[in-house]
């Protein structure tokens, strides 16, 4: 897909990737070998019939292609933009052994965008079963479960604590990577299927836990919104953010439109972002658009970064300076951040993750002149709700313990997405939600 020029896009929040044209989509789809045993389907966490929808694209039957995708995935425009296809469906494409794999994500995005602009059609919904299901959280896991359960005929109510639905799709991923009108349009399709979304509901407070448990089934999908911090000196200084807080303030409170929106996000001159994942890239690219010189600090090598290669590429194009093999050891300042103390790292033997274990180099300390620090080093499940549900078993890292069907220690309560697995990708959250929705549907129909 073509990208908007970096020199232009760093001054706005418009989408960077421009997508395929119809002619490009047809030509790309024609490359598919239509394998008898398609590995790509097994590489998709939600099991889309990839060869079938690509065959329809190749024939120019875009409406049928969209219908086939939505048999398994009601968020195709979202997944086509942010899923790591290079390690999933495209990563096992047989064409990738000798040439470029089929651009499955770009084709999925194309058919979803085409259908949204042409008039979306909805999957068939079963007759009402009379069963009530509560879904807590409207992120990718919650919306996916709500779609599958509504399609099965159950009365689904989604509870969202914030004033906009979408979870990380709305308040985490920047609009230049995930336009908010795309998120709203795909969620609206799930609402049209019969799911009700109640916003500004903090379950456990606005809705007591006993009322939640009165539903025939409950699906917990509150994500992993509790940020991690390094525990270094100076973290409590003004000007130090978690990536979660920083991105949420920008996405939901329109910080990019200051001063039209008086949002309390400091427009810094020099920003250090700590981390090497997709969230770190998002935070760095947002800070760049807010006018800062941005340093991205990662303690291992660039090739060890968990971020998608496309995100690393875009960040570099936009002028983000990468300081790899570097680790922060303290934040300097009195009334505000004035600098970041760092040390260079040497790569030693491999650790349990298969990556080099970094060790500090003696005498390599230096100070980076910055006035804002954003930490993007991971998240864990928020304990607020789960601590209010008696008898709900939790794991060592605060995750809700589930079986292979997504069932928790409470028989009619299921969980999926990051609250069960820990922080993962959008499509992995959706895959676990589909398993849990299938388990809920079996339980309700067998009862």
Secondary structure, DSSP 8 states (H G I E B T S, - for coil): --B--HHHHTTS-S-SB----HHHHHHHHTT----TT-HHHHT-TT---HHHHHHHHHTT-HHHHHHHHHTT-S-HHHHHHHS-GGGTTGGG-GGGGTS----HHHHHHHHHHHHHHH-------------EEEEE--SHHHHHHHHHHHHTT-EEEEE-SSSSS-THHHHTS-TTTS-HHHHHHHHHHHHHTT-EEE-S--BTTTB-HHHHTTSSEEEE-----EE-----BTTTSTTEEEHHHHHHHHHHH-GGGTTTS-------SEEEEE--SHHHHHHHHHHHHTT-EEEEE-SS-GGG--S-HHHHHHHHHTT-EEE-SEEEEEEEESSSEEEEEEEEEEEEEE-TTSSEEEEE-TT--EEE--SEEEE-S-EE--HHHHTTSTT--B-TTS-B---TTSB-SSTTEEE-THHHH-S--HHHHHHHHHHHHHHHHHHHHH-
